[in-house]
Amino acid sequence: MQRHKNFVIQVILLLFCLAQLVNAQSSYLVLRGGWVFNVVEDTVKKNSAIIIVGGKFLDTGADLKDYDLTGAKVLDLDDDEYILPGIFDLHAHYNVNLFGRRRRDEYVVNPVVFLANGVTSTFPAGEFDPEGMMEARKRIDRGEQIGPRIFNSGPYFGPARPNWNPDMTVEQIYQEVDYWAEQGVAGFKAKRISPKHLKALIERAHLHGLTVTGHLDSGFHNTINPRDAILLGIDRVEHFLGGDALLPDKLAYASLVSVTPDMPEFKKIAQMFIKHRVYFDATITAYGYYGKRTEGFDYWTDEQKYFTPYVRQYHKEHPQRRYIEQFDKIYWVKRKTIKAFYDMGGGDLITLGTDYPSNGEYLAGFSAHRELETFVLAGIPPAAALKIATINGARALKVGDKLGSIENGKLADLFVVKGNPLQDIRNTRNVQLVIKSGVVYNPQELLKSVEGKLGPKNAEEAEAW
C-alpha cells in the first residue's frame, strides 16, 4: 500500500515537472535574425537567436536546434535590424513647465514616450511630487500602466525643493533619508545644497546602500564644488565636472563659459573623477536647447502632436523657449570637455541624462537620441556612446548585474532599430520594437495611444498646471 502511494506521488511529481517544462517551452520569446550589439565586448555580430523566458535572457547566442520551440513566440528580424540594450536616462525629468509658471510631474504621456523610444530605465533626478512618482512606479511595476522602470530619486535635497528648510539639522536629514529609503527610492539628488547637508545626505544614503548625485556649484554662497563633494564620497555629478576651474567668488555658470580642455584645472578635476570612480552625467543637449540649436536638434517626428490642442495653440501664441547666450556658450564648452574627459580615460564613467522638463517643444524620451547623437558629434565613437547610454547607466545605479546589457540571466530589456547605429548613431531613432522584462511593445502603437494627451484641454484646466 505504501509502495502504491509512493508511486502515485512520483507520477504526480513527474506530471508536475512535465507541465512546468511545457509551460517553460510555451513561454519562450525568441528573437531570430538581425544583428546584436554587445556593449561589454564592443562587438556587433549576427544574431543566431536570443531566447527570453520569465522576463530574463535565457540564451543570448542560442542554437535553436537545442530547444523545443513548441508554443514559443518567434520574432524574425530583417538583416538591417539591430538589437540594442535598453537605454538608461539618469536625468529623466517627468515634469513639464507648459506655461512658464511652475514644474509639474506628468505620469500619463511621459512614461509611454520614454518606453516607445527604447528608454527602459529612468532615474528622475529630483521629483517635485515624490509621492506621485512613487505611485507611478508601483503602477508600472504591477503592470497597471505602461512605462519604463522608474528608479525613484525622491524629493530634491537642497533649495531646489519647494519649501526647503535651510536650517535643517543633520538628524533631520538622516530622518528624511531613512523615510525615503523605506519607501523604496533608488538614490537621491541634491541641488544647490550646502556642504553640511550634502555630507549628511551622503553618509545616510550610503548606510542604506543608496547612491547620491548632485547638481552642484562653485562653492560660492555656501554651495559645494564637485571637487569637495567627491571627497565627501558622492557617487555621481550632474552637468559639469567643476574643480578649480570654477572660481569660488562667482556662481558656476559664470566660470563655466570660459573652461577649456587644456586648462590644468580641468585636467586636475577630470583626473579626480577617474581616480575616485565618480560618474558624470553630461546632459549636454539640455544647454543647447536654450542656444541656437544647430546640428542634433532636428525633429524626426512631430513631437508637438502629443500635447493637447489647447497647449499647442497656446505655444504658437506664447513661445516658451528663450535664447540664453550663457547656455549657448556652455553647450559648446560641454561638447569639447566631454571629449577631453573621454580621451583621458573617463569613458566608463560618463552616463546619459536628458534633463528635459518639457516647455512644450521637445520631449525627454525622444531627446535621449539627441543626447546620443551629441556624444558622437563631440567626437566620441558610436560604440562608446551606446555604452554610455546603457551599461554605464546601469552600473552608476548599481544595477549592472541585472540590467544594461544583453547577457544571460539579466532582465530582458532591449530595443530593435532599423539601420546600423555604429555607422550612423541617428539610426537609434528608428525604433521597431521594445522589450522590457520580456514583454514586447510596438512603439508606433504606444505613441499613437498618447497623441493629444499631454497638458490641459482648456484654460480652466490650465489653472492646475
VENLINJO-V908791 format. One record per residue. N is the residue number from 0. RES is the residue in three letters. PSI is psi in whole degrees, -180 to 180 (NA if undefined). Layout:
n=N res=RES psi=PSI
n=N res=RES psi=PSI
//
This chain:
n=0 res=MET psi=-46
n=1 res=GLN psi=-38
n=2 res=ARG psi=-39
n=3 res=HIS psi=-42
n=4 res=LYS psi=-44
n=5 res=ASN psi=-40
n=6 res=PHE psi=-44
n=7 res=VAL psi=-44
n=8 res=ILE psi=-42
n=9 res=GLN psi=-40
n=10 res=VAL psi=-44
n=11 res=ILE psi=-44
n=12 res=LEU psi=-40
n=13 res=LEU psi=-45
n=14 res=LEU psi=-39
n=15 res=PHE psi=-45
n=16 res=CYS psi=-41
n=17 res=LEU psi=-40
n=18 res=ALA psi=-41
n=19 res=GLN psi=-40
n=20 res=LEU psi=-44
n=21 res=VAL psi=-44
n=22 res=ASN psi=-40
n=23 res=ALA psi=-44
n=24 res=GLN psi=-43
n=25 res=SER psi=-16
n=26 res=SER psi=4
n=27 res=TYR psi=136
n=28 res=LEU psi=125
n=29 res=VAL psi=128
n=30 res=LEU psi=119
n=31 res=ARG psi=132
n=32 res=GLY psi=-176
n=33 res=GLY psi=-160
n=34 res=TRP psi=153
n=35 res=VAL psi=136
n=36 res=PHE psi=124
n=37 res=ASN psi=107
n=38 res=VAL psi=-16
n=39 res=VAL psi=-41
n=40 res=GLU psi=-5
n=41 res=ASP psi=41
n=42 res=THR psi=151
n=43 res=VAL psi=128
n=44 res=LYS psi=160
n=45 res=LYS psi=137
n=46 res=ASN psi=110
n=47 res=SER psi=-54
n=48 res=ALA psi=146
n=49 res=ILE psi=125
n=50 res=ILE psi=128
n=51 res=ILE psi=134
n=52 res=VAL psi=139
n=53 res=GLY psi=28
n=54 res=GLY psi=5
n=55 res=LYS psi=159
n=56 res=PHE psi=119
n=57 res=LEU psi=-45
n=58 res=ASP psi=113
n=59 res=THR psi=6
n=60 res=GLY psi=50
n=61 res=ALA psi=143
n=62 res=ASP psi=110
n=63 res=LEU psi=-15
n=64 res=LYS psi=-20
n=65 res=ASP psi=-2
n=66 res=TYR psi=145
n=67 res=ASP psi=110
n=68 res=LEU psi=20
n=69 res=THR psi=122
n=70 res=GLY psi=-1
n=71 res=ALA psi=153
n=72 res=LYS psi=117
n=73 res=VAL psi=126
n=74 res=LEU psi=115
n=75 res=ASP psi=127
n=76 res=LEU psi=152
n=77 res=ASP psi=167
n=78 res=ASP psi=-14
n=79 res=ASP psi=20
n=80 res=GLU psi=141
n=81 res=TYR psi=136
n=82 res=ILE psi=125
n=83 res=LEU psi=150
n=84 res=PRO psi=154
n=85 res=GLY psi=145
n=86 res=ILE psi=143
n=87 res=PHE psi=124
n=88 res=ASP psi=109
n=89 res=LEU psi=8
n=90 res=HIS psi=56
n=91 res=ALA psi=84
n=92 res=HIS psi=129
n=93 res=TYR psi=0
n=94 res=ASN psi=158
n=95 res=VAL psi=155
n=96 res=ASN psi=78
n=97 res=LEU psi=-22
n=98 res=PHE psi=14
n=99 res=GLY psi=17
n=100 res=ARG psi=-45
n=101 res=ARG psi=163
n=102 res=ARG psi=148
n=103 res=ARG psi=128
n=104 res=ASP psi=136
n=105 res=GLU psi=125
n=106 res=TYR psi=5
n=107 res=VAL psi=-56
n=108 res=VAL psi=-47
n=109 res=ASN psi=-46
n=110 res=PRO psi=-39
n=111 res=VAL psi=-42
n=112 res=VAL psi=-41
n=113 res=PHE psi=-55
n=114 res=LEU psi=-41
n=115 res=ALA psi=-20
n=116 res=ASN psi=11
n=117 res=GLY psi=6
n=118 res=VAL psi=100
n=119 res=THR psi=-11
n=120 res=SER psi=135
n=121 res=THR psi=144
n=122 res=PHE psi=112
n=123 res=PRO psi=-17
n=124 res=ALA psi=54
n=125 res=GLY psi=125
n=126 res=GLU psi=134
n=127 res=PHE psi=-26
n=128 res=ASP psi=75
n=129 res=PRO psi=-32
n=130 res=GLU psi=-43
n=131 res=GLY psi=-40
n=132 res=MET psi=-36
n=133 res=MET psi=-42
n=134 res=GLU psi=-37
n=135 res=ALA psi=-43
n=136 res=ARG psi=-43
n=137 res=LYS psi=-39
n=138 res=ARG psi=-42
n=139 res=ILE psi=-44
n=140 res=ASP psi=-33
n=141 res=ARG psi=-6
n=142 res=GLY psi=14
n=143 res=GLU psi=-13
n=144 res=GLN psi=147
n=145 res=ILE psi=134
n=146 res=GLY psi=176
n=147 res=PRO psi=175
n=148 res=ARG psi=136
n=149 res=ILE psi=113
n=150 res=PHE psi=93
n=151 res=ASN psi=142
n=152 res=SER psi=-7
n=153 res=GLY psi=-169
n=154 res=PRO psi=161
n=155 res=TYR psi=145
n=156 res=PHE psi=111
n=157 res=GLY psi=178
n=158 res=PRO psi=-12
n=159 res=ALA psi=-20
n=160 res=ARG psi=130
n=161 res=PRO psi=135
n=162 res=ASN psi=27
n=163 res=TRP psi=137
n=164 res=ASN psi=108
n=165 res=PRO psi=-12
n=166 res=ASP psi=15
n=167 res=MET psi=140
n=168 res=THR psi=166
n=169 res=VAL psi=-41
n=170 res=GLU psi=-37
n=171 res=GLN psi=-38
n=172 res=ILE psi=-46
n=173 res=TYR psi=-46
n=174 res=GLN psi=-41
n=175 res=GLU psi=-44
n=176 res=VAL psi=-44
n=177 res=ASP psi=-44
n=178 res=TYR psi=-50
n=179 res=TRP psi=-29
n=180 res=ALA psi=-40
n=181 res=GLU psi=-29
n=182 res=GLN psi=-13
n=183 res=GLY psi=22
n=184 res=VAL psi=158
n=185 res=ALA psi=-11
n=186 res=GLY psi=-176
n=187 res=PHE psi=156
n=188 res=LYS psi=125
n=189 res=ALA psi=143
n=190 res=LYS psi=121
n=191 res=ARG psi=34
n=192 res=ILE psi=156
n=193 res=SER psi=158
n=194 res=PRO psi=-41
n=195 res=LYS psi=-47
n=196 res=HIS psi=-37
n=197 res=LEU psi=-41
n=198 res=LYS psi=-45
n=199 res=ALA psi=-40
n=200 res=LEU psi=-47
n=201 res=ILE psi=-46
n=202 res=GLU psi=-47
n=203 res=ARG psi=-39
n=204 res=ALA psi=-43
n=205 res=HIS psi=-30
n=206 res=LEU psi=-32
n=207 res=HIS psi=2
n=208 res=GLY psi=23
n=209 res=LEU psi=156
n=210 res=THR psi=161
n=211 res=VAL psi=133
n=212 res=THR psi=166
n=213 res=GLY psi=139
n=214 res=HIS psi=100
n=215 res=LEU psi=-163
n=216 res=ASP psi=-148
n=217 res=SER psi=-10
n=218 res=GLY psi=-8
n=219 res=PHE psi=140
n=220 res=HIS psi=48
n=221 res=ASN psi=27
n=222 res=THR psi=-175
n=223 res=ILE psi=136
n=224 res=ASN psi=143
n=225 res=PRO psi=-34
n=226 res=ARG psi=-48
n=227 res=ASP psi=-31
n=228 res=ALA psi=-36
n=229 res=ILE psi=-41
n=230 res=LEU psi=-24
n=231 res=LEU psi=-12
n=232 res=GLY psi=18
n=233 res=ILE psi=149
n=234 res=ASP psi=-37
n=235 res=ARG psi=158
n=236 res=VAL psi=139
n=237 res=GLU psi=145
n=238 res=HIS psi=-56
n=239 res=PHE psi=152
n=240 res=LEU psi=-35
n=241 res=GLY psi=-137
n=242 res=GLY psi=-162
n=243 res=ASP psi=-10
n=244 res=ALA psi=-19
n=245 res=LEU psi=116
n=246 res=LEU psi=137
n=247 res=PRO psi=-8
n=248 res=ASP psi=13
n=249 res=LYS psi=160
n=250 res=LEU psi=158
n=251 res=ALA psi=-45
n=252 res=TYR psi=-33
n=253 res=ALA psi=-34
n=254 res=SER psi=-32
n=255 res=LEU psi=-31
n=256 res=VAL psi=-20
n=257 res=SER psi=3
n=258 res=VAL psi=136
n=259 res=THR psi=153
n=260 res=PRO psi=-22
n=261 res=ASP psi=0
n=262 res=MET psi=133
n=263 res=PRO psi=-35
n=264 res=GLU psi=-38
n=265 res=PHE psi=-46
n=266 res=LYS psi=-36
n=267 res=LYS psi=-46
n=268 res=ILE psi=-35
n=269 res=ALA psi=-44
n=270 res=GLN psi=-32
n=271 res=MET psi=-42
n=272 res=PHE psi=-46
n=273 res=ILE psi=-43
n=274 res=LYS psi=-43
n=275 res=HIS psi=1
n=276 res=ARG psi=49
n=277 res=VAL psi=131
n=278 res=TYR psi=149
n=279 res=PHE psi=118
n=280 res=ASP psi=107
n=281 res=ALA psi=-40
n=282 res=THR psi=51
n=283 res=ILE psi=-49
n=284 res=THR psi=-19
n=285 res=ALA psi=-30
n=286 res=TYR psi=-37
n=287 res=GLY psi=-25
n=288 res=TYR psi=-35
n=289 res=TYR psi=5
n=290 res=GLY psi=-150
n=291 res=LYS psi=-11
n=292 res=ARG psi=74
n=293 res=THR psi=-119
n=294 res=GLU psi=143
n=295 res=GLY psi=-10
n=296 res=PHE psi=18
n=297 res=ASP psi=161
n=298 res=TYR psi=138
n=299 res=TRP psi=-2
n=300 res=THR psi=164
n=301 res=ASP psi=92
n=302 res=GLU psi=-24
n=303 res=GLN psi=-21
n=304 res=LYS psi=-9
n=305 res=TYR psi=-12
n=306 res=PHE psi=157
n=307 res=THR psi=156
n=308 res=PRO psi=-35
n=309 res=TYR psi=-45
n=310 res=VAL psi=-42
n=311 res=ARG psi=-44
n=312 res=GLN psi=-41
n=313 res=TYR psi=-41
n=314 res=HIS psi=-26
n=315 res=LYS psi=-37
n=316 res=GLU psi=-26
n=317 res=HIS psi=74
n=318 res=PRO psi=134
n=319 res=GLN psi=-31
n=320 res=ARG psi=138
n=321 res=ARG psi=148
n=322 res=TYR psi=130
n=323 res=ILE psi=109
n=324 res=GLU psi=-41
n=325 res=GLN psi=-43
n=326 res=PHE psi=-34
n=327 res=ASP psi=-44
n=328 res=LYS psi=-41
n=329 res=ILE psi=-37
n=330 res=TYR psi=-47
n=331 res=TRP psi=-34
n=332 res=VAL psi=-44
n=333 res=LYS psi=-36
n=334 res=ARG psi=-39
n=335 res=LYS psi=-43
n=336 res=THR psi=-29
n=337 res=ILE psi=-36
n=338 res=LYS psi=-41
n=339 res=ALA psi=-42
n=340 res=PHE psi=-42
n=341 res=TYR psi=-47
n=342 res=ASP psi=-27
n=343 res=MET psi=-6
n=344 res=GLY psi=12
n=345 res=GLY psi=9
n=346 res=GLY psi=-37
n=347 res=ASP psi=-7
n=348 res=LEU psi=-2
n=349 res=ILE psi=137
n=350 res=THR psi=164
n=351 res=LEU psi=130
n=352 res=GLY psi=133
n=353 res=THR psi=-43
n=354 res=ASP psi=55
n=355 res=TYR psi=82
n=356 res=PRO psi=103
n=357 res=SER psi=133
n=358 res=ASN psi=15
n=359 res=GLY psi=8
n=360 res=GLU psi=-88
n=361 res=TYR psi=155
n=362 res=LEU psi=144
n=363 res=ALA psi=-37
n=364 res=GLY psi=-47
n=365 res=PHE psi=-34
n=366 res=SER psi=-13
n=367 res=ALA psi=-35
n=368 res=HIS psi=-30
n=369 res=ARG psi=-41
n=370 res=GLU psi=-41
n=371 res=LEU psi=-47
n=372 res=GLU psi=-37
n=373 res=THR psi=-35
n=374 res=PHE psi=-44
n=375 res=VAL psi=-40
n=376 res=LEU psi=-30
n=377 res=ALA psi=-13
n=378 res=GLY psi=3
n=379 res=ILE psi=133
n=380 res=PRO psi=148
n=381 res=PRO psi=-40
n=382 res=ALA psi=-41
n=383 res=ALA psi=-37
n=384 res=ALA psi=-39
n=385 res=LEU psi=-35
n=386 res=LYS psi=-41
n=387 res=ILE psi=-41
n=388 res=ALA psi=-7
n=389 res=THR psi=-87
n=390 res=ILE psi=-34
n=391 res=ASN psi=-44
n=392 res=GLY psi=-41
n=393 res=ALA psi=-44
n=394 res=ARG psi=-36
n=395 res=ALA psi=-32
n=396 res=LEU psi=5
n=397 res=LYS psi=34
n=398 res=VAL psi=23
n=399 res=GLY psi=-17
n=400 res=ASP psi=-13
n=401 res=LYS psi=-27
n=402 res=LEU psi=173
n=403 res=GLY psi=-13
n=404 res=SER psi=163
n=405 res=ILE psi=91
n=406 res=GLU psi=150
n=407 res=ASN psi=134
n=408 res=GLY psi=-16
n=409 res=LYS psi=160
n=410 res=LEU psi=138
n=411 res=ALA psi=83
n=412 res=ASP psi=124
n=413 res=LEU psi=169
n=414 res=PHE psi=154
n=415 res=VAL psi=132
n=416 res=VAL psi=157
n=417 res=LYS psi=121
n=418 res=GLY psi=146
n=419 res=ASN psi=113
n=420 res=PRO psi=-17
n=421 res=LEU psi=-22
n=422 res=GLN psi=-35
n=423 res=ASP psi=107
n=424 res=ILE psi=-22
n=425 res=ARG psi=-12
n=426 res=ASN psi=-16
n=427 res=THR psi=-18
n=428 res=ARG psi=-23
n=429 res=ASN psi=64
n=430 res=VAL psi=125
n=431 res=GLN psi=-38
n=432 res=LEU psi=158
n=433 res=VAL psi=139
n=434 res=ILE psi=129
n=435 res=LYS psi=122
n=436 res=SER psi=37
n=437 res=GLY psi=1
n=438 res=VAL psi=130
n=439 res=VAL psi=134
n=440 res=TYR psi=141
n=441 res=ASN psi=113
n=442 res=PRO psi=-36
n=443 res=GLN psi=-41
n=444 res=GLU psi=-39
n=445 res=LEU psi=-50
n=446 res=LEU psi=-39
n=447 res=LYS psi=-34
n=448 res=SER psi=-17
n=449 res=VAL psi=13
n=450 res=GLU psi=133
n=451 res=GLY psi=20
n=452 res=LYS psi=-7
n=453 res=LEU psi=117
n=454 res=GLY psi=177
n=455 res=PRO psi=157
n=456 res=LYS psi=-19
n=457 res=ASN psi=177
n=458 res=ALA psi=-34
n=459 res=GLU psi=-46
n=460 res=GLU psi=-29
n=461 res=ALA psi=-23
n=462 res=GLU psi=-31
n=463 res=ALA psi=-9
n=464 res=TRP psi=NA
//
